Amino acid sequence: MTITNNFDTYEIIKELTYFLRNQDVISTTNRGVTTAEQTGTMSGGDNVLIDKTNIKNIRSVTIGVSSLSYGTDYTINTNYSNSTIKCKVDFGEAKNGDYTISYDYGTDKIYPDYPRVTDLSFDSYPRIGVDIIAVNSRENSIYGDAIHKEALVEIVIADTKRSDLEDLVTSVEQKIKNNAKKFYYFNYIEPYDMSPLLIQDKSKTKVFQRNLTFKIPYHTELIS
């Protein structure tokens, strides 16, 4: 029995992380990244290797006059935990024409995991972490050939100034709501919950934190 249209939690987390980085909810200056472009000409190849290490996100990909979409037209093959590995943009098929790829490289403050709370310096804030905290599954067909899945995504947001934290929480929530149906690895995402204000007391300076929870509903995996 093979499951198709698979609900890939790892790809969902990565896509949401790329999305928040590209939306500039934290500025490139505060993230510690630089935006740059690579241009060239494709002649029947199916991928482009970015001639730079420590890539954090691909902002846009254009071939000729066509602007390509993440997931549908290309995927990103890299290891963000290893700053020495170069990023490859895979198209899945041969391409021809002049290309432009815009990307960010450097350090970052938006990650596909939870922010560390014990050893981060105050310069490490603001900070955003993305992870999936629950996936519920149930049979979605009387014939037993489909599974319905829902996931809860938690976005952890922390900053050293409460007013800045609340602005960041509002920005993250609004950006996701405005693009709720525009993701590739899932069909739709909606606000679900917000945590109370959490305070980490680090002696003279406090770190304020809120956790936003979003629900990804109505994803069906087909079983054949």
C-alpha positions as CSV (number, residue, x, y, z in Angstrom):
1,M,0.0,0.0,0.0
2,T,1.5,3.3,-1.1
3,I,0.5,6.7,0.2
4,T,0.5,9.5,-2.4
5,N,0.0,13.3,-1.9
6,N,2.0,12.8,1.3
7,F,1.7,15.3,4.2
8,D,5.4,16.2,4.6
9,T,5.8,17.9,7.9
10,Y,9.5,18.7,7.2
11,E,8.6,20.5,4.0
12,I,5.8,22.4,5.7
13,I,8.1,23.7,8.4
14,K,10.7,24.8,5.8
15,E,8.1,26.5,3.6
16,L,6.7,28.5,6.5
17,T,10.3,29.5,7.6
18,Y,11.2,30.6,4.0
19,F,7.9,32.5,3.9
20,L,8.5,34.5,7.1
21,R,12.1,35.3,6.0
22,N,10.8,36.5,2.6
23,Q,8.1,38.6,4.2
24,D,10.6,40.7,6.2
25,V,8.7,40.4,9.5
26,I,12.2,40.9,10.9
27,S,14.3,43.2,8.7
28,T,17.3,41.9,6.8
29,T,19.5,44.1,9.0
30,N,18.1,42.6,12.2
31,R,18.3,39.1,10.8
32,G,21.9,39.6,9.9
33,V,21.5,38.7,6.2
34,T,22.4,40.4,3.0
35,T,20.2,40.2,-0.2
36,A,22.0,39.5,-3.4
37,E,21.4,38.2,-6.9
38,Q,22.9,35.6,-9.2
39,T,22.4,35.8,-12.9
40,G,23.3,33.5,-15.7
41,T,22.0,31.5,-18.7
42,M,20.5,28.0,-18.6
43,S,21.1,25.8,-21.6
44,G,19.1,22.6,-21.0
45,G,20.1,22.1,-17.3
46,D,17.6,21.3,-14.6
47,N,19.3,23.1,-11.7
48,V,21.4,26.1,-10.6
49,L,24.0,26.1,-7.9
50,I,24.2,29.4,-6.0
51,D,27.8,30.5,-5.9
52,K,27.5,31.4,-2.2
53,T,27.5,29.6,1.1
54,N,25.2,30.3,4.1
55,I,22.1,30.8,2.0
56,K,19.0,31.4,4.2
57,N,16.2,31.8,1.7
58,I,15.5,32.3,-2.0
59,R,13.4,35.4,-2.5
60,S,12.6,35.0,-6.2
61,V,13.5,33.0,-9.3
62,T,13.0,34.3,-12.9
63,I,13.8,32.6,-16.2
64,G,13.4,34.8,-19.2
65,V,10.3,36.9,-18.4
66,S,8.7,34.2,-16.3
67,S,8.6,34.5,-12.5
68,L,8.6,31.0,-11.0
69,S,6.8,29.7,-7.9
70,Y,8.3,27.8,-5.0
71,G,7.2,24.2,-5.0
72,T,5.3,24.3,-8.3
73,D,8.3,25.4,-10.5
74,Y,11.3,24.8,-8.3
75,T,12.5,23.4,-5.0
76,I,15.5,24.3,-2.8
77,N,18.2,21.8,-1.9
78,T,20.4,22.9,0.9
79,N,21.3,22.3,4.5
80,Y,20.7,25.5,6.5
81,S,22.4,24.0,9.6
82,N,25.7,23.7,7.6
83,S,26.9,27.1,6.4
84,T,29.6,25.5,4.1
85,I,27.1,23.8,1.8
86,K,26.0,25.7,-1.3
87,C,22.3,26.0,-2.2
88,K,20.9,24.3,-5.3
89,V,17.7,25.4,-7.0
90,D,16.1,22.4,-8.7
91,F,13.6,22.9,-11.5
92,G,12.7,19.2,-12.1
93,E,13.1,19.6,-15.9
94,A,15.5,21.2,-18.4
95,K,15.3,24.9,-18.7
96,N,16.6,27.4,-21.2
97,G,17.1,31.2,-21.0
98,D,18.6,33.9,-18.8
99,Y,17.9,33.5,-15.1
100,T,17.9,35.8,-12.1
101,I,17.8,34.3,-8.6
102,S,17.5,36.7,-5.6
103,Y,18.5,35.3,-2.2
104,D,19.5,36.2,1.4
105,Y,22.7,34.9,3.0
106,G,24.4,35.4,6.3
107,T,23.1,34.5,9.8
108,D,19.5,34.6,10.8
109,K,16.9,35.0,13.6
110,I,14.1,33.0,12.0
111,Y,14.6,29.2,12.2
112,P,12.7,25.9,11.7
113,D,12.9,25.0,15.3
114,Y,12.4,26.5,18.8
115,P,14.5,29.4,20.0
116,R,17.0,28.5,22.7
117,V,16.1,30.3,25.9
118,T,19.1,29.5,28.2
119,D,22.2,30.6,26.2
120,L,21.1,33.2,23.7
121,S,22.5,36.7,24.2
122,F,20.2,39.7,24.0
123,D,21.7,40.6,20.6
124,S,20.1,37.3,19.3
125,Y,16.6,38.9,19.6
126,P,14.1,39.3,18.1
127,R,13.8,35.6,17.4
128,I,11.2,33.4,15.6
129,G,10.9,29.6,15.6
130,V,8.6,27.4,13.6
131,D,7.6,23.9,14.3
132,I,4.7,21.4,14.1
133,I,3.3,20.4,17.5
134,A,0.6,18.0,16.5
135,V,-0.8,16.0,13.6
136,N,-4.2,14.3,13.8
137,S,-5.2,11.6,11.3
138,R,-8.4,9.8,10.6
139,E,-9.9,7.7,7.9
140,N,-11.7,9.8,5.3
141,S,-13.4,7.3,3.1
142,I,-15.7,4.3,3.5
143,Y,-13.5,2.4,1.2
144,G,-10.4,3.0,3.3
145,D,-8.4,4.6,0.5
146,A,-7.9,8.1,2.0
147,I,-6.6,9.6,5.3
148,H,-7.7,13.1,6.5
149,K,-5.0,15.0,8.3
150,E,-4.9,18.2,10.3
151,A,-1.8,19.8,11.8
152,L,-1.1,22.4,14.4
153,V,1.8,24.7,13.7
154,E,3.4,26.8,16.5
155,I,5.3,30.0,15.8
156,V,7.4,31.1,18.8
157,I,8.1,34.8,18.8
158,A,10.5,36.4,21.4
159,D,11.9,39.9,21.9
160,T,13.5,42.1,24.6
161,K,10.9,44.8,24.4
162,R,7.2,44.1,24.9
163,S,5.9,46.6,22.4
164,D,8.2,45.3,19.7
165,L,7.1,41.8,20.5
166,E,3.4,42.7,20.1
167,D,4.1,44.4,16.8
168,L,5.9,41.4,15.6
169,V,3.1,39.0,16.7
170,T,0.6,41.1,14.8
171,S,2.8,41.2,11.7
172,V,3.4,37.5,11.6
173,E,-0.3,36.7,12.1
174,Q,-1.4,39.2,9.4
175,K,1.2,38.0,6.9
176,I,0.1,34.4,7.2
177,K,-3.6,35.3,7.1
178,N,-3.1,37.4,3.9
179,N,-1.4,34.4,2.2
180,A,-3.4,31.6,3.8
181,K,-4.2,29.9,0.4
182,K,-0.9,30.6,-1.3
183,F,1.3,27.8,0.0
184,Y,2.5,24.7,-1.9
185,Y,2.9,21.9,0.6
186,F,-0.6,22.5,2.2
187,N,-3.8,24.0,0.9
188,Y,-4.8,26.4,3.7
189,I,-3.7,27.7,7.1
190,E,-5.8,29.6,9.7
191,P,-5.2,31.2,13.1
192,Y,-6.0,28.8,16.0
193,D,-4.6,30.2,19.3
194,M,-2.3,32.6,21.0
195,S,-0.4,32.0,24.2
196,P,-0.4,34.3,27.3
197,L,2.6,36.6,27.5
198,L,5.6,34.6,28.7
199,I,8.5,36.3,30.4
200,Q,12.1,35.0,30.7
201,D,13.9,36.9,33.5
202,K,17.5,37.3,32.5
203,S,18.7,39.5,35.3
204,K,18.6,43.1,34.2
205,T,16.8,42.6,30.8
206,K,13.7,40.5,30.3
207,V,12.8,38.5,27.2
208,F,9.1,38.6,26.3
209,Q,7.5,35.7,24.3
210,R,4.2,34.8,22.7
211,N,3.4,31.6,20.8
212,L,1.0,31.7,17.9
213,T,-0.7,28.5,16.9
214,F,-2.1,27.9,13.4
215,K,-4.1,25.0,12.1
216,I,-3.6,23.4,8.7
217,P,-7.0,21.6,8.1
218,Y,-8.4,19.4,5.4
219,H,-5.4,17.7,4.0
220,T,-6.2,14.3,2.4
221,E,-3.7,11.6,1.6
222,L,-4.7,9.1,-1.0
223,I,-3.9,5.4,-0.4
224,S,-3.5,3.1,-3.3
